[in-house]
Amino acid sequence: MDDLISKILQMDETARKIDEEAQAEKIASREEVKKKRQEVYDEYLESAKAHVEQYKKSAVKASEEEWETTKKHYDSVSRKMEETFKANKEKWVDEIVSSVLKR
């Protein structure tokens, strides 16, 4: 009978150790999952930041190129207007004066 009680106590002790190990493993697994989740989040965040920075650079470049195109266009229009004014200035003044004097 003592042998049977001894075996039951030994089995109970073994079961407790297995349970403690399982609980410790469960806690360790949760910590590992938590750590891995944070790593994945950090990697995603860094990747997103890199994509945003790349997009920002390309947007700035496109904006600068568009500005240069627009500036060239308006510079060209301005030059043409200035040339037209210089070429017709005397004629226009004469026409205005003549028109005013006729009234």
C-alpha positions in Angstrom: 0.0 0.0 0.0 2.9 2.4 0.9 4.4 1.5 -2.5 1.1 2.4 -4.3 0.9 5.8 -2.4 4.5 6.4 -3.2 3.9 5.8 -6.9 0.8 8.1 -6.8 2.8 10.9 -5.2 5.6 10.4 -7.7 3.1 10.5 -10.6 1.5 13.6 -9.0 5.0 15.2 -8.7 5.8 14.3 -12.4 2.4 15.7 -13.5 3.1 18.9 -11.6 6.5 19.3 -13.3 5.0 18.6 -16.7 2.3 21.2 -16.0 4.9 23.8 -14.8 7.0 23.2 -17.9 3.9 23.5 -20.1 3.0 26.8 -18.3 6.5 28.1 -18.7 6.5 27.1 -22.4 3.1 28.8 -22.9 4.4 32.0 -21.3 7.6 31.8 -23.4 5.6 31.2 -26.6 3.4 34.2 -25.8 6.4 36.4 -25.3 7.9 35.1 -28.5 4.7 35.8 -30.4 4.6 39.3 -28.9 8.2 39.9 -29.8 7.7 38.6 -33.4 4.5 40.7 -33.8 6.5 43.8 -32.8 9.3 42.9 -35.2 6.8 42.5 -38.0 5.2 45.8 -37.1 8.5 47.6 -37.0 9.6 46.1 -40.3 6.3 47.2 -41.9 6.6 50.7 -40.4 10.2 51.1 -41.8 9.0 49.8 -45.2 6.1 52.2 -45.2 8.4 55.1 -44.2 10.8 54.2 -47.1 7.9 54.1 -49.5 6.6 57.5 -48.3 10.0 59.0 -48.6 10.5 57.6 -52.1 7.0 58.9 -53.1 7.8 62.3 -51.6 11.1 62.5 -53.6 9.3 61.5 -56.9 6.5 64.0 -56.2 8.9 66.8 -55.5 10.9 65.9 -58.7 7.7 65.8 -60.8 6.5 69.1 -59.3 9.9 70.7 -60.1 9.8 69.4 -63.7 6.2 70.7 -64.1 7.2 74.1 -62.7 10.2 74.3 -65.1 7.9 73.5 -68.1 5.3 76.1 -67.0 8.0 78.7 -66.4 9.5 78.1 -69.8 6.1 78.5 -71.4 5.3 81.7 -69.6 8.8 83.1 -70.3 8.3 82.3 -74.0 4.9 84.0 -73.9 6.3 87.0 -72.1 9.2 87.3 -74.7 6.7 87.2 -77.6 4.5 89.9 -76.0 7.6 92.1 -75.4 8.7 91.6 -79.0 5.2 92.3 -80.3 5.1 95.4 -78.1 8.5 96.7 -79.3 7.7 96.0 -82.9 4.3 97.7 -82.8 4.8 100.4 -80.1 5.1 103.4 -82.4 2.3 102.2 -84.7 -0.1 101.7 -81.7 0.7 105.1 -80.2 0.1 106.7 -83.6 -3.2 104.9 -83.9 -4.3 105.8 -80.4 -3.3 109.5 -80.9 -5.0 109.6 -84.3 -8.2 108.0 -82.9 -8.3 110.4 -80.0 -7.7 113.5 -82.2 -10.5 112.4 -84.6 -13.1 112.5 -81.9 
